[in-house]
Amino acid sequence: MTSQRQHLPVLTVSAKLHNGVAVIRVAGELDLTTAPALRRRLRAAALPPAPPVLIVDVREISFCDSVGMSELVLALHRSQIDGQRLILSGLHGSLERLLYRTGLRNVFERHASCDAALRQVGAETDQ
């Protein structure tokens, strides 16, 4: 009798502050079992005194299902209510396709990279 190890999705979520901008970096698989970790970080980033801009860097997400997408949509909704700007950076792969297929691609502000998003926010702040 052989036993097969069951694949358990792994997600890492880290947060840093860059010149008053919160950056949440997400890596791994964003799905039903890992979405609560992202939810906790996003909610913590919205607690007062919340920074006016939140960048969610998703370039290292290897997989995203509808539950993961729901977390991002809920975060966008909460940010709009709270007056916080939410930006997705590094979109690619399954997450980018999921945004496109669901018609949510243009709902989110997007930048090719976290650095590009930080530059844009910095340029707007300098004006």
QUINOR-V456376 format. One record per residue. N is the residue number from 1. RES is the residue in one small letter. SS is DSSP state (helix for helix, strand for strand, loop for the rest). PHI is phi as a letter, one per 20 degrees, with the letter a starting at -180 (* if undefined). D_CENTER is the distance of its C-alpha to the mean C-alpha in Angstrom with 2 decimals. Layout:
# QUINOR-V456376
n->N res->RES ss->SS phi->PHI d_center->D_CENTER
n->N res->RES ss->SS phi->PHI d_center->D_CENTER
This chain:
# QUINOR-V456376
n->1 res->m ss->loop phi->* d_center->42.16
n->2 res->t ss->loop phi->d d_center->38.91
n->3 res->s ss->loop phi->d d_center->35.73
n->4 res->q ss->loop phi->d d_center->32.42
n->5 res->r ss->loop phi->f d_center->29.41
n->6 res->q ss->loop phi->e d_center->26.68
n->7 res->h ss->loop phi->f d_center->23.31
n->8 res->l ss->loop phi->d d_center->20.76
n->9 res->p ss->loop phi->f d_center->17.07
n->10 res->v ss->loop phi->c d_center->15.51
n->11 res->l ss->strand phi->c d_center->12.02
n->12 res->t ss->strand phi->d d_center->11.65
n->13 res->v ss->strand phi->c d_center->9.29
n->14 res->s ss->strand phi->c d_center->10.67
n->15 res->a ss->strand phi->c d_center->10.77
n->16 res->k ss->strand phi->b d_center->13.16
n->17 res->l ss->strand phi->d d_center->14.74
n->18 res->h ss->strand phi->c d_center->15.89
n->19 res->n ss->loop phi->l d_center->18.67
n->20 res->g ss->loop phi->n d_center->17.39
n->21 res->v ss->strand phi->d d_center->13.77
n->22 res->a ss->strand phi->e d_center->11.17
n->23 res->v ss->strand phi->c d_center->8.91
n->24 res->i ss->strand phi->d d_center->6.53
n->25 res->r ss->strand phi->d d_center->7.09
n->26 res->v ss->strand phi->c d_center->6.48
n->27 res->a ss->strand phi->c d_center->9.73
n->28 res->g ss->strand phi->o d_center->11.90
n->29 res->e ss->strand phi->d d_center->12.21
n->30 res->l ss->strand phi->d d_center->9.95
n->31 res->d ss->loop phi->b d_center->12.82
n->32 res->l ss->loop phi->g d_center->15.22
n->33 res->t ss->loop phi->e d_center->16.16
n->34 res->t ss->loop phi->d d_center->12.97
n->35 res->a ss->helix phi->g d_center->10.76
n->36 res->p ss->helix phi->g d_center->12.68
n->37 res->a ss->helix phi->f d_center->11.52
n->38 res->l ss->helix phi->f d_center->7.85
n->39 res->r ss->helix phi->g d_center->9.64
n->40 res->r ss->helix phi->f d_center->11.93
n->41 res->r ss->helix phi->f d_center->9.78
n->42 res->l ss->helix phi->f d_center->8.10
n->43 res->r ss->helix phi->f d_center->11.72
n->44 res->a ss->helix phi->f d_center->13.22
n->45 res->a ss->helix phi->f d_center->11.48
n->46 res->a ss->loop phi->e d_center->13.06
n->47 res->l ss->loop phi->f d_center->16.43
n->48 res->p ss->loop phi->f d_center->19.23
n->49 res->p ss->loop phi->e d_center->19.63
n->50 res->a ss->loop phi->f d_center->16.07
n->51 res->p ss->loop phi->f d_center->15.35
n->52 res->p ss->loop phi->f d_center->15.54
n->53 res->v ss->strand phi->c d_center->12.44
n->54 res->l ss->strand phi->c d_center->8.87
n->55 res->i ss->strand phi->d d_center->6.99
n->56 res->v ss->strand phi->d d_center->3.44
n->57 res->d ss->strand phi->e d_center->5.52
n->58 res->v ss->strand phi->d d_center->5.48
n->59 res->r ss->strand phi->f d_center->9.25
n->60 res->e ss->strand phi->d d_center->10.43
n->61 res->i ss->strand phi->f d_center->9.32
n->62 res->s ss->strand phi->e d_center->12.87
n->63 res->f ss->strand phi->b d_center->12.74
n->64 res->c ss->strand phi->b d_center->10.98
n->65 res->d ss->loop phi->d d_center->13.38
n->66 res->s ss->helix phi->f d_center->13.85
n->67 res->v ss->helix phi->f d_center->12.96
n->68 res->g ss->helix phi->f d_center->9.43
n->69 res->m ss->helix phi->f d_center->9.33
n->70 res->s ss->helix phi->g d_center->11.05
n->71 res->e ss->helix phi->f d_center->8.62
n->72 res->l ss->helix phi->f d_center->6.15
n->73 res->v ss->helix phi->f d_center->9.60
n->74 res->l ss->helix phi->f d_center->10.86
n->75 res->a ss->helix phi->f d_center->8.39
n->76 res->l ss->helix phi->f d_center->9.41
n->77 res->h ss->helix phi->f d_center->12.89
n->78 res->r ss->helix phi->f d_center->13.10
n->79 res->s ss->helix phi->f d_center->12.07
n->80 res->q ss->helix phi->f d_center->14.74
n->81 res->i ss->helix phi->f d_center->17.21
n->82 res->d ss->helix phi->e d_center->16.77
n->83 res->g ss->loop phi->m d_center->17.06
n->84 res->q ss->loop phi->d d_center->13.83
n->85 res->r ss->strand phi->e d_center->12.27
n->86 res->l ss->strand phi->d d_center->8.57
n->87 res->i ss->strand phi->c d_center->7.84
n->88 res->l ss->strand phi->e d_center->5.80
n->89 res->s ss->strand phi->c d_center->7.75
n->90 res->g ss->loop phi->m d_center->9.55
n->91 res->l ss->loop phi->f d_center->9.48
n->92 res->h ss->loop phi->a d_center->12.35
n->93 res->g ss->helix phi->l d_center->14.23
n->94 res->s ss->helix phi->f d_center->13.80
n->95 res->l ss->helix phi->f d_center->10.39
n->96 res->e ss->helix phi->f d_center->12.02
n->97 res->r ss->helix phi->f d_center->15.17
n->98 res->l ss->helix phi->f d_center->13.81
n->99 res->l ss->helix phi->f d_center->12.52
n->100 res->y ss->helix phi->f d_center->15.94
n->101 res->r ss->helix phi->f d_center->17.97
n->102 res->t ss->helix phi->e d_center->16.74
n->103 res->g ss->loop phi->m d_center->17.31
n->104 res->l ss->loop phi->e d_center->13.83
n->105 res->r ss->loop phi->g d_center->13.53
n->106 res->n ss->loop phi->e d_center->15.13
n->107 res->v ss->loop phi->f d_center->13.63
n->108 res->f ss->loop phi->e d_center->10.44
n->109 res->e ss->strand phi->f d_center->11.27
n->110 res->r ss->strand phi->c d_center->10.54
n->111 res->h ss->strand phi->c d_center->11.89
n->112 res->a ss->loop phi->f d_center->13.18
n->113 res->s ss->loop phi->b d_center->12.18
n->114 res->c ss->helix phi->f d_center->10.91
n->115 res->d ss->helix phi->g d_center->14.66
n->116 res->a ss->helix phi->f d_center->15.25
n->117 res->a ss->helix phi->f d_center->12.82
n->118 res->l ss->helix phi->f d_center->14.53
n->119 res->r ss->helix phi->f d_center->17.85
n->120 res->q ss->helix phi->f d_center->17.41
n->121 res->v ss->helix phi->f d_center->16.58
n->122 res->g ss->helix phi->f d_center->19.45
n->123 res->a ss->helix phi->f d_center->21.78
n->124 res->e ss->helix phi->f d_center->21.29
n->125 res->t ss->helix phi->f d_center->21.96
n->126 res->d ss->helix phi->f d_center->25.05
n->127 res->q ss->loop phi->f d_center->26.60
